[in-house]
Amino acid sequence: MNSNSDPEYDRYAELNFSDAKRAHEIPALAKLQAEHGGKSRITMRVDNDTLAIFKIRAEMTGGNYQTLMNEALREFAQGLTLADVVRETIRRELHHA
C-alpha cells in the first residue's frame, strides 16, 4: 500500500512518460499556450474565508474562481471602486434590457 492520498494515484502510478513531448513541441498545445499568453503561474496564500467566497461566487455563476480573483485584482490595480463596478454593471444591464 502506498502513502499517496490521491485516489487516482494507483491508476496512473505505472505510466511511463519518458518519451513524452513538451507542450511547445505539439502544434495544437503550442497554439493553446500562445492563446493564453500574457498570464503567469504564481503561488500565493489567500485567507480561507476569502477563497471560499470566490469559490461560492464562481459556483453560483458557473464560472471559475481563479478568473473571478484575477478580475478582482485587475479592478483593484486599475483603481476601480465597488461603486464604479456597480455603476458599470447597472449600465450594462440597462443596455441589454
MITOR-232151 format. One record per residue (C-alpha): residue in three letters; y, x, z. Coordinates in steps of 0.5 Angstrom, whole numbers, padded with zeros to 4 digits. Each point is the difference from the previous one (the first is absolute). Last residue first. Example, Ala and Ser with C-alpha at 12.3 -4.5 7.8 and 13.67 -1.06 7.14 Angstrom:
<pts>
<"SER" <-0002 0027 0014>> <"ALA" <-0007 -0002 0002>> 
</pts>
This chain:
<pts>
<"ALA" <0091 -0066 -0043>> <"HIS" <-0001 0008 -0002>> <"HIS" <0007 0002 0001>> <"LEU" <0000 -0004 0007>> <"GLU" <-0006 0005 0002>> <"ARG" <0003 0006 -0003>> <"ARG" <0007 -0001 0004>> <"ILE" <-0004 -0002 0006>> <"THR" <-0004 0006 0000>> <"GLU" <0007 0004 -0002>> <"ARG" <0003 -0003 0006>> <"VAL" <-0006 0002 0005>> <"VAL" <0000 0007 -0002>> <"ASP" <0007 0001 0001>> <"ALA" <0000 -0003 0007>> <"LEU" <-0006 0004 0002>> <"THR" <0004 0006 -0002>> <"LEU" <0000 0004 -0006>> <"GLY" <0002 0008 0001>> <"GLN" <-0004 0002 -0006>> <"ALA" <-0005 0004 0005>> <"PHE" <-0001 -0006 0003>> <"GLU" <-0002 -0004 -0006>> <"ARG" <-0004 0005 -0002>> <"LEU" <-0004 0001 0007>> <"ALA" <-0001 -0008 -0001>> <"GLU" <-0003 0000 -0007>> <"ASN" <-0004 0006 0002>> <"MET" <-0003 -0004 0006>> <"LEU" <-0001 -0006 -0004>> <"THR" <-0004 0004 -0005>> <"GLN" <-0004 0003 0005>> <"TYR" <-0002 -0007 0003>> <"ASN" <-0002 -0002 -0007>> <"GLY" <0001 -0007 -0002>> <"GLY" <-0003 -0007 0000>> <"THR" <0006 -0003 0003>> <"MET" <-0003 -0001 0007>> <"GLU" <-0005 0006 0000>> <"ALA" <0006 0004 -0001>> <"ARG" <0004 -0003 0005>> <"ILE" <-0006 0001 0005>> <"LYS" <-0001 0007 -0002>> <"PHE" <0008 0002 0001>> <"ILE" <0000 -0004 0007>> <"ALA" <-0007 0004 0002>> <"LEU" <0004 0007 -0002>> <"THR" <0006 -0001 0004>> <"ASP" <-0005 -0002 0006>> <"ASN" <-0004 0006 -0001>> <"ASP" <0006 0004 0000>> <"VAL" <0000 0005 -0006>> <"ARG" <-0002 0007 -0001>> <"MET" <0001 0003 -0006>> <"THR" <-0005 0003 -0006>> <"ILE" <0003 0001 -0007>> <"ARG" <-0002 -0001 -0007>> <"SER" <0006 0001 -0004>> <"LYS" <0002 -0005 -0006>> <"GLY" <0004 0001 -0006>> <"GLY" <-0006 0000 -0005>> <"HIS" <-0004 -0006 0001>> <"GLU" <0000 -0001 -0008>> <"ALA" <-0002 0007 -0001>> <"GLN" <-0006 0000 0005>> <"LEU" <-0002 -0006 -0004>> <"LYS" <0000 0003 -0006>> <"ALA" <-0004 0006 0003>> <"LEU" <-0005 -0004 0002>> <"ALA" <-0001 -0003 -0007>> <"PRO" <0000 0007 -0003>> <"ILE" <-0005 0003 0005>> <"GLU" <0002 0007 0001>> <"HIS" <0006 -0002 0004>> <"ALA" <-0005 -0003 0005>> <"ARG" <-0004 0006 0002>> <"LYS" <-0007 0000 -0003>> <"ALA" <-0006 -0001 0004>> <"ASP" <-0006 0005 -0002>> <"SER" <-0001 0002 0008>> <"PHE" <0001 -0007 0002>> <"ASN" <-0007 -0001 0002>> <"LEU" <-0002 -0007 0004>> <"GLU" <-0004 0001 0006>> <"ALA" <0005 -0003 0005>> <"TYR" <0001 -0006 -0004>> <"ARG" <-0004 -0006 0003>> <"ASP" <-0001 0004 0006>> <"TYR" <0008 0000 0001>> <"GLU" <0001 -0007 -0002>> <"PRO" <0000 -0003 0008>> <"ASP" <0005 0005 0002>> <"SER" <-0001 0002 0007>> <"ASN" <-0003 0007 -0002>> <"SER" <-0004 0003 0006>> <"ASN" <-0006 0001 -0005>> <"MET" <-0007 -0003 0002>> 
</pts>
